[in-house]
Amino acid sequence: MKYIGCHLSASAGTLAMVRTAEKIGANTFAFFTRNPRGSRAKKEDPADAAAAMAALGEKGFGKLVAHGAYTMNLCTGDESARDFACGVLCDDLRRMAALPGQYYNFHPGSHVGQGVDAGIDHIARALKKALEPDYPVTVLLETMAGKGSEIGGKFEELKAIIDAVGSNHVGVCLDTCHVYDGGYDIVQNLDGVLEEFDRVIGLDRLKALHLNDSKNPFASRKDRHECIGRGSLGLETFRAIVNHPALAGKPMILETPNELPGYQGEIALLRCL
């Protein structure tokens, strides 16, 4: 089964997202747990969450991939801001317990001059605290393009976080634009990149993918998403990805610069591939 979807607005509720996804041909989707550029979260609705879970099962959806706020920097040098980000993470995982068994993805953060090792330590400490209640959710570290002081542009950095946390509830979401911009050549050597991921992290930790073409050339470290087949990755790269046996059954989420009609077209395109 191919689980392909896109980012949807959570404003109308989770059940509404399930219905929207079905209308555009998706059988998974992503959504922000709160304002992606801020910290405010929508009021919780247990009845809506329960109805959505029932609908997901009835319609044979794959796992959902919730997304943490972009402003949640767990490894900033500002201790008060770091504590606030950790509180947001803890609250998000608590809220995700209403959708048991789904994924929660986030950007590891930027160390802003402290150094990679210090950043990794801060992220791991926050994750350990957030995972202590053992909520029924798997947290995914997103692969990053490596711009500025971002952590997660190298597989080794993600591995270091996973090892420091020491939990089976931590995995990875591979973003195709990010890894290509970050220097992993999935256009010319997809098999080689997946083999390297397996050697460094382990393919059992690869739980989901973000499918994005890139506006930038290889190893640019800039992170600008493009529509499928219109960027430097090209359509054949996505044909290889959606048909790769090592990626079978994993939710694949579009984050391309689109509205719903564009996402519907890209979902249909990927299924045709």
N, C-alpha and C positions, 0 to 999 in steps of 0.2 A: 504494500500500500504506500502511495506517495502522499505525504501530508504537507500541503502547500497552503500558505496563507499570507496575511499582511498585517500591518499595524492598523488597528481600528480605534475609534474614539470610544472611551469608556463612559462618556457623559450620560448616556441613556441606560446604562446598566449592563451587566454581563450577559443576561439572557438576550437582550437586544443585539449584542455583538454576535452571539451564536447565530441569530436569525440573519443578520447582515452578511456574515461570512458564508452561510449557506447560499444566499442569493447570488453572490459573486463567484461561486464555484470553489470556495475555500473549505478545507476541513481541518484547519487549525488557525490560530491567529495570535497576535501579540497586542498588548495594551499597556499603557502607563498606569502604574499603581497610584500615582498622584500627579500633580502639575509637573511636567517634565523640566520646566525651567524654574521651578520654585519648590515649595514643600507642602502646599495644601493638598489634603486628600479628600476625596468624595466620602460622604457619609456612608457607613456600612449598611448593607441591606441583606441580612441572612436569608430571607425568603427568595430574593432574586438569585443569590448565589446557589441555593439548593436547586432551584428550577433550572438554572444554567447547567449545573452538574448533571442533572437528569437528561437534559437535552443533548449534552455532549455524548453521553453514553448511547442514547437512542440513535443518534445520527452517525456514530462511528468516527468521531473526531479524534485526531491525535492530541498529544499533550499541548497545552497552551504555554506561551512563553511571555510571561509578564515582564515588564521592564521598569527598573528603578529610575529615579529622576537623574537627569544629567548633572544636576548641581550637587549630588551626593558624593563628595570627595572624602573618602575614608582615610586618605593619607596626606591631607593638607598639613602644612607646618603650624597652622593655627589650632591650638589644642581645643579651644571652645568650639570652633567650627567642626573639628574632627569628632568631638563628643556629640554634637548635634547630628552629624551625618550618621554616626553609629546608632543614635536613637531612632532616626528615620528608618534605617535598615531593620532594626529590631521590630519596629511597628509594622513595616511592610510584610515581614515574614509572619507576624501574628495575623495580619489581615488575610494573607494567602492561605491560612489554615482553613478558611471557608471554601476554598477550591482545592481540596486535597489531591495530591499526586501531580500537581502541575509544576512548571519551572518558573524560577524568578531570576532574571538576567540583569546584570548591571556592569557598568564600566568600572574597572578596578580603581581608577583615580590617577592623580598626578602628584608626584612627590615634591614639586615646586622647590627644587634645590636641596632638599635634605639628602638625596641619594636614593638609589634603587633599594638597597638593603633596608634602610629605615622605612621607606614606603611600604615594602612588602610586610615588614613587621607590624606596622599600623593596620594594614588591611586584614592580616591574619587575626590580630587581636579582636578587631571588630566582628569579624565573621564568627569566631569562636563564641563570643558573647551572644550574638544573634541566634546561633544554632543551639544554644544550651537548652531551650525549652523543647527541642525535638519536634518542631512543627512538621506536618506532612508535606514538605516542599523541598525540592532540590535547587540549590543556588548555583547559578552559572556565571562564571567569569567570562567576560567577552574579550575576544582577541582584538587588539587595538592596532592602529597604524604606526604608533611610536612617535607621534609628533610631540615636540617640546619635551616635557618631563613625564609623559604618560607611562604608566606601568601596564604591561600586557602586550607590548609590541613584539616580544620574544616569547616563544613557547617555554623557555627556561624560567622566565619570571612567573608565569602562571603555575608552573610545576612547583616552584618554591612556595607560593601561597598555599597551594593544595597540600603540600607536605607539612607546612607549618600548622595548618588547621587540623589535619588528621581526621577528616570526616568523609564518610561515603556519600554524604549529601552535598558534595561540592563537585561540579562538573565544569564544562567549557561550552560556550557558544561560539562557533567559528563564523566570523563575518568575512565574506569573500572580498569586499572592497578593502577592508582593513588589512587582511593578511597580504594581499597583493601590494597595496601601498606600503606595507611594512617590510617588504623584501622576500616574501614567500611566493615563488613563481607558480601559481596554480594554473596559469595559462599554458605554459610549456611543459610543466612537470607536476601535474596534480597528484599522480601516484607517489612521486618523491616527497611532496609536502606532507601527504597523509602518512607516509612511512616515517618521516621525521617526527610528526606529531605523536605517532604511536611509540616511537623510541623514547621521546622525551617525557611525554605525559601519559600516553596510553589511550588507545581509541575507545576504551570502555568509558572514559571520562568525557568523550565528545557526545553531547546530548542533543544539540540543536544547531541550526545554521541560520545566519542572516544572508539572504541572497541579494547582493547589490553589485551592479557594475560600477566602474570607477571613472571619474572625469580626469583622473591623473595618470601619468605614466608609472611603470613599475618602480617600486622602491622610493616613491616620492615622499612618503611619510606626511601626506596632507589630509587624507580622509574626506573626500567629497563624493557622495554617491551619485550614480547615474542610472537611468532606466536600463533594463535588461537588453543586452545586445547593442547598446548605443555608446558604450564606453570602451576603455582599453582592455577589458576582459573579453568581450565579444561573445556572441551567441554560442559558439562551439564549446566554450569553457563551461557554460551552464548546461549544455547537453551532457557533457561528461560528468558534471556534478550530480544532476538529478538521476543519472543512470548508474552511478558508481555503487558497487555492492557494499562497500564499507560504510556508505551513508544511507543505506536503505532503512526506511521506517523512522527516520529522524525528522522532527518538524522543521520545515524550511520556510522562513519568514521573509517576505519582501519588505524592504525599507527604502524603496526607490522614490524619487521625487514625483509622486502621483497622487491623484484623488481616486475615489472608488472605481470609476470607469476604467482608469488606467491600470489599477490593480487587477480588475477583472480580466482585462486583456492579457496582462502578464501571466496570471495564473493559468489561463487557457493556453498560452504560448508554452509555458514550462511543461504542462501536461502533454502537449503535442510532441515535445522533444523526447 
